Amino acid sequence: MGRLTNELKIQVGELVSYQGKNFIIKQLTGSLKSVILEDLVNTNLVIAEIKNLLPSIDLKNEEQKNKKKALELLNDEEWSIAQKRLAIIRPILENKGDGKLVCNIAEENNLNPATIYRWIEKFENTGQITSLVPEKSNGGKGISRLSPEVDSVINVVIQEVYLTKQKNPIKKVCREVIRRCKLVNLDAPHPNTIRNRILSISEETQLRFRQGKKIANDKFKPIIKHFPNAEYPLSVVQMDHTLLDIILVDEIYRKPIGRPWITLAIDIYSRIVTGFYISFDPPGALGTGMCIANSILPKESILTRYEIDGEWPCWGKMKTIHVDNAKEFRGHMLSRACEEYGINLEWRPVKTPNWGGHIERMLGTVLKEIHTLPGTTFSNPKHKGEYNSEANATFTLQEFEKWLLTYIVNIYNMRVHSAIGTSPYHKFKEGIFKKTGIPPRTFDEIKIKLDFLPYFERSIQEYGIVIDYIHYFGDVLRKWIHAVEKKTVKSRTKRKFIFKRDPRDISVVYFYDPDLNEYFEIPYRDTSRPPMTLWEYKEVINRLEKSGIQNIDEDIIFEAYEKLRKIEEQATKETKKRNRIKKTAKSSHSFEKSIKNEINSSTNANEIEDTFKSITSKIDITNIKPFDELEHESLT
């Protein structure tokens, strides 16, 4: 019973917030873009885009109530207890409406049925295994709630009186709760409290208990078969990496810098692409985690960022992720994060390459399209011939990502796929409306990404923390300065805390507060510093190393970064200027002369390189910590 606190169910009867007011989803439109809402006050109907829906306003207290300990801080004993509890309640979750089963399982495990109901309620409120981790009492600070005894009475009566084939009215449930509380000398809750608890029960649960499993399954439950015969959307998602057959150029000098890697995920049922991640870094925990997070999350923000005109209505947690046996897919944190979100992580059986055929064919399709782009390296040296890939390279990483997004959204997802007889987009949409219903929308984007990202451990000093030479500080860190472990009275071991960062913006890191069970943004200590991506940081480090710089510190990094930004701005101006001259020259038949004059008046290429080296002339050279060590450290 209850609601998800970090997801929003898109189904008839669900309470949602739209433009600051609460509405009920009245009707699905047959589109993955919009639904029809009914105003709770005046019963007016409105059409709203799904991307603009939020959890109902009255769920804010539930979010506070359901904050959980970070995955990284759970010890093996806590995780084992949570797994055991989930194993106990799983048969009940799969056979809802069987009251005798609850009693039998409670008796077999020497538990009170009320305890079973509390575990079910906690798990269904979040859908995450960490909700079953034993809690340390905080004395109820800041949270108004019923006593556990009264709470258990309400849950049991709802189960025994309301969720039955007799379809008893809510009034009868209220009377029975009040009667039972009086029998054991408990303060009875207000009838509205009981009524709100019942109204929070999902339509699926009510149908299953009050009208039967068949009716509920016909409406909500997909036909489940084992891979490779996936029979509904997001039942099985395959994921894999490959080195792309194209050389990209840097953002500043437009010079070749190498081939990027892609991590790609597709839904086996529909063949629709669910997510991807591109980087110059070889496959690892970061790329794998980002691809999974990108698959789960809605896609409107990335389409807006790259100004892509098209639809990619693919979001939601997959049932199973199917991967090969590479080490990046077997990390401890990846397994735990998947288990936390109820995702089954399956590895391809050894010596069965055909099991990865879907994703490998998709990657092959992408590579084939890439072979038509400037800068391609081709997959076969014979096809390359005398083609100079580096000389013809023109795409930057961002430009290539935009090209790939356009290809996925407007071509691949919309093109008829021979194996399914329709396009991935239409197959996915058909499966959603005929088999599974619209997947819940995850609105806590930051938490999803952080849960799948690798982490750092740092002790907190008076200056804050340092990650890769850069200092970070925020007021929330003050109480933890020089904190020590509490293992023994005499222990002076500095306590380490969990930090994570989004590679797209390292101007902030995310600190997990172990008391509040919540992540907080921690900015640069010097907030005047400009934002920077992880790849821009690596480019700066790479150029400093090539220039012979040692004793690298934060000031040197940002001074170099600022120089690079200025060079980029100048290069952009030069490009625009050349384009204008080229356009004018074409119309006046004097292109060659114009270009020669422009080259003579523009900045010499060697001078551009010299501007970067100018910051290094007065720096002493000693030893430098290799960046490889930093990279390994960041993926601990």
Order of alpha helices (4+ residues) and beta strands (2+ residues): beta-beta-beta-beta-beta-beta-alpha-alpha-alpha-alpha-alpha-alpha-alpha-alpha-alpha-beta-beta-beta-beta-beta-alpha-alpha-beta-alpha-beta-alpha-alpha-alpha-alpha-alpha-beta-alpha-beta-beta-beta-beta-beta-beta-alpha-alpha-alpha-alpha-alpha
